[in-house]
Amino acid sequence: MNTTNTINEIHKVINQFIIEDYSKKISIPTVEDSSDSLNSLNSLNSLAKSINQLSDVLQAKEKSISKIKEDFYWILEEQKARNDEFENYASLIEKKQREISNAKEWFRVMTNSIGDALIATDKQGNVILMNQVAEELVGISQKEAKGLPLKKVFNIESEMPEKEVESPFEKIQREKVVVALANHTLLIRQDGTKIPIEDSGAPINDVNGEMIGVVIVFRDASEQKKLLQREKEIAEIRTSLQESTIQLVQSEKLNALGELTASVTHELKQPLNIIKIITQSIARDIDKDRLNNDELKKGLIDIKNHVDKMSEIINHMRVFTRRSDFLLQKHNVNESIESACKLFFQQLSSLDINLVLNLNQAIPPIMIDSIQIEQVIVNLIGNAKDAFKGKDIADKKIEIRTRIEESLESLESLESLESLESPAHKKFVVIEISDNAGGIPQEILNKIFEPFFTTKIAGEGTGLGLSISKKIIDNHKGNIAIKSEINKGTDFIIRLPSI
């Protein structure tokens, strides 16, 4: 190889170095092949060797750098993976923080939505949470109360000065269960005013069951206390009204008894007259020494029967006028009607008024106060009797009928249906009391059940008879209605719910 070729090769190798290709080598020329001078060839030879050594060094460095690049690449990849993992962790932490924030907000809204006041403490009894209701009742904000001892925020005392109220925190801490605090408790607000409260408390336990705090729930009992006081006053008024009603009913009974005096006199006069006649007959027979034992026995039996009849009337009057509370018992209304009519037969007969009973014997027993129902019948018969006064009517008649009514269809045209408790009742026992005394004017019909309304002259009536009768029927969850036609007569219709 000549010198020129060697220089060209060196030039090419150096160019390859520039582009970082260290694989090219320079052929080392030998002296024998060289036609150039020995010195030049040796210099070139030395330069070629140096360049080849440099090529070897650079090749080694390139491998080292390549290894470093490869290691750095994996380091970068690992760092990138760690960065991705960190970003995932950061995203997860952010998500959890949002969840915690949402949970806190939900808890805040939830506690503020509770109608009762709520205060929570840590295990030392220091306030950590109050809802808005508690802030309003106590008169201090959560920000101001946080960290304060419960006693300074939830300051309570008893309405009764001699009684001390135990700290709810201490009670719950000791008993470790839900506790209701003492009755008659007053909350002393931050401004010194006091309000009655109802409250309870419970421990706050961790997952291991260890108490980490206390929660107190309480409410303003001012309105409830007022309501209880009003209920008490209403109950007292109701009791007073019931007592007054009983007295009015009793008064009307006695008034009815006074009006029945003539009728009772008639009922007692007849057996007394018969007893008088029998005793006179027995006395004459004794005087004439013609007394027959059989006739004496018969006369004494007749006397006993009439005495029993009078005793029955007197006993019935005693029971009728006896004061009693409203007492429902199973009873047949026909019996109450018959008992009432016994007081009128003789008197009505003397007034040429025919009392007719058409009682349905299939009427079932129902729950009634028999004495009060009898009082209603007595009042209605007495009113019908009085309606005939001063009227020239042939064939005067008062008729009482009983029947069973299966539905409400026939009630549609009648007044006062509002007193029926419920249309659920499909069967009623109906009592109708009618007369042919000429009817009642419409302007009077509209007032007939009003208290103290009467068409009788002063001193003959209290005006309470029909009002009390309606009250009695209302108490039986029944209905009393009236139909009247001028120049004909009046019908009172009583409906009582069947069992």
Secondary structure, DSSP 4 states (H G I P E B T S, - for coil): --HHHHHHHHHHHHHHHHTT-----PPPPPTTT--S-HHHHHHHHHHHHHHHHHHHHHHHHHHHHHHHHHHHHHHHHHHHHHHHHHHHHHHHHHHHHHHHHHHHHHHHHHHHHSSSEEEEEETTSBEEEE-HHHHHHHT--HHHHTTSBHHHHS-EEESSTT-----HHHHHHHH-S-EEPPSSEEEE-TTS-EEEEEEEEEEEE-TTS-EEEEEEEEEE-HHHHHHHHHHHHHHHHHHHHHHHHHHHHHHHHHHHHHHTHHHHHHHHHHHHHHHHHHHHHHHHHHHTT---HHHHHHHHHHHHHHHHHHHHHHHHHHHHHS------EEE-HHHHHHHHHTTTHHHHHHTTEEEEEE--TTPPPEEE-HHHHHHHHHHHHHHHHHHTTT---SSEEEEEEEEEE--SGGGTT-S-GGGSS-TT---EEEEEEEE-S----HHHHTTTTSTT---SPTTS--S-HHHHHHHHHHHTT-EEEEEEETTTEEEEEEEEE--
